[in-house]
Amino acid sequence: MQVIPVLDLLDGHAVRAVRGERSQYRPIQSALCASSDPLLVAHALLDTTGAHTLYVADLGAILGRGDHARHLAALSEALGEGFSIWIDAGFSDFASVPTYFERARAEHRASLIPVFGTETLRDVHALAQSRDAGFDPILSLDHHRGRSLALLPDDDASWWPSRVIVMTLDRVGANAGPDLDTFAAVRALAHQRELIGAGGIRNNADIALAASSGASAWLVASALHDLSLG
């Protein structure tokens, strides 16, 4: 199972996400990097994991208080070809994707992959439209405290793309372990789709549990910053 590092962006900083309580997010304090500069933190996360995929949550865009498209452009330029950036910027429909990506364009860029989170998605056709436009989208099924945050029905997998993230926000940075029950419930609906877990990883034992769930990858942040993974 692959570990995909997570970069959360808010007010121009990389921040530490805790339980989805975004009003409480503060600039990251990390054992990996003595800075909250997004570029430096991104490089530190990729260096420590050896990953070629980075998940970025543009919390400014999601909260409607100033997006980080220019930071994405700088990051994409710095990483270059051979890297992929999965970006959740609160996309509500397909039209919001090319608008954001145009502003995040870099000359020599990493591949940008849009993530549609069900917390903000309002158009069920956005995934198919994004796929047809060549964007290879990912769906994030967002949950909080055992409840789906979807604005659209998410118990019908017919509109799901080939890759789906199972996101449990209240497990993020909470030192509570991965939400394997929710993951299993989604897996029962997903058929042959690739599933990626998110939230709750504390240590190597949790990585082993997550791997046994059938996940192809798991999104991880706090455990990396705290040097909890060997």
N, C-alpha and C positions, 0 to 999 in steps of 0.2 A: 504494500500500500504506500502510495506517495504522500509525503507531507508537503502541503502547499502553504507557504507563509502568507500572512495577511497584513496589509498596510491600511490602517484607518486614517482618513484625512479629515481634519476639521480646523477651520480658521488658519490655514496655512501650515499646520503642524501635523506630524504623525502623532496620534493620540492612543491612549490605552482604553480599549473598550471593555466595559464591565456591565454584564447583565442587560445590555440594551438600554441602559439608563443614560441616554445621550447627553442630558443636561449636566451630568457629572463627569463627562470625559475630560481628561486633562492631557497636556503634552506628555509624550511617552518618557518614562525614565527606564532605561534599558541597560542590562549588563552587556549588551552587544555593542552599544553605540552611545557616546556621551553627547547626544544631540537629538532633537526632535525634528531635524530637517528631513523632509520626505525622501530626498535622494540618498542621503547618508544612511537612513534607516532601511530603505529598500535594499541597498547594496549589502548591508550587514545581514539582513534576513536571508538573502539569496546566497551569500557566501557561507553562512553557517549551515544551511540545508543542502546546498548544491543543487537547488531546484532551478528549473528554467521557466517556471510558471509562478506568477505573483498575483494574488487576489487583492484588489484595491476597492475599498468602500469609500466613495466620495460622500462623506456625511454632510458636508456643506450643501451639496446638490440635493441630497435626500431630504434635508431639513429646510431647504429653500432659503439658505442664508449665505449663498456665494459658493459657486462650484470651484473645482480644482483642475479644470481642463488644462490650464497652462502648466500645472505641475505634472499632469499626465504626459503632456508633450515633451517636457524636459526628461521625464523618466523614460519614456519610449525611445527618445533619441539616445540617452545614455546607455540603455541596455542593448538596443540595436537588434538586428536579426538573430534568430535563434531563441529568443525569449518571447513568452506570451504574457500579456497582462489581462486578467479577467476584471472588468470594471463594472461595478454596480454604482450608478449615479442617479438612482431613483427613476429610471426610465418608466414612464407610464404608458407609452405607446411606441409604435415604430418610429414615427417622425422625430421623436426626441433623441434617437440614437445618432443618425447622421449629423444632426445639428451639433451635438456634443462632440462627436468624433472629428468633425471639421475643425473645431477649435483645439482639439488635442493632437492635431496632425504634426508629425515630425518627418524630416527628410529621410533619415535612415532609422526606421522605427521597429520596435518590437511589435509583434502582432497584438492588436487590441480586440478583445472578445467581449461583447456586451452581456451582462448578467441582468436578467429581468427578475427582480424580487417581487413576490406576490404581495408584499406590504404596500407597494406603490403601483403595480401594474393594473391598468384599467381597460385594456383592450386584449381580448383573448387571441386576436389575429396577429398581434405584434410579433410573436415568435416565428410564425410561418413567413410573414413579410420580411423579417430580418434574415431568416435563412435564405429566402429567395434572392435577397440583395447581396448574398455572399458573406454575411457576418458571422455565421456559425454560432448562434446564440445559446446561452445556458439559462435555465430556469432555476431560481432559488425559491423553494417552498419555505416561507418564513413562519416560525412558530415562537410563541412566548407564553411561558407558564402553562404548557399543555394545550394551548389554543392556537389554531391557525390564524394568521394575520391577513389572510388572503381577502382581497376585495372582489375576487372572482371565484367561482366554484373550483376547488382544487382537488376534489375527490374523483374527478373524471380525467384519467390520464391520456385521453385521446389527443389532446392538444399539447401535451408535453413534448419537448425536443429530445434529442438523443442523450443529452447530459443534464442531470438534475442535481442540485445541491439541496440537502436537507439541513436547514439552518434553525438552530434552537438558540434564540438570542439571550435568554436568561441563563444559559450555560456558559456564555462567552465571558472569559475572565473571572468566573465565579468559583473556581476551584471545586467544582461539583461533579466532574466526570462527564463523559459523553452521553448524550441522550439516545441510547440504543433502542428504547421502546418506540420512539417516534420514527427513528430510522427504519426499524423493522416494519412499521405500519406502512410507510411509504414504499418500501421495497416490495411489499405484497401487491401494490398497485402498478409498479413500474415496469413489469415484464422484463424486456431485454435492455432497458436503458441503463446507462452508466450512472451510478450514484456516488455522490461526494458528500461526506459528512462535514459538519461545521459546529464548533463550539465544544468546550468542556475538557479538552485534552490537558492533563496535568503532568504526565510522566510517561515513561516507556511502557508501563503496564497498561495504561489507557490506550496507547498506540496499538498494543497487541489486541486489546478488546475491540477496538475500532476495526482493525484489519479482519478480525474473525466475523464481523457483521456483514462482510461482503462489499464494503466500500472500496472503490478504486483509489480514493484519495481522501484526505481530511484537511480542512482548513485550520491552521494553528497560528496563534500569535503569542499569548501570554507565556506559555511554556517555553517558547524560544527566547523571549526577552529575559526570562528568569533563569535560563540555563538549566531547565528541568529535564531536558531530553539528552540522553547520552548517545 
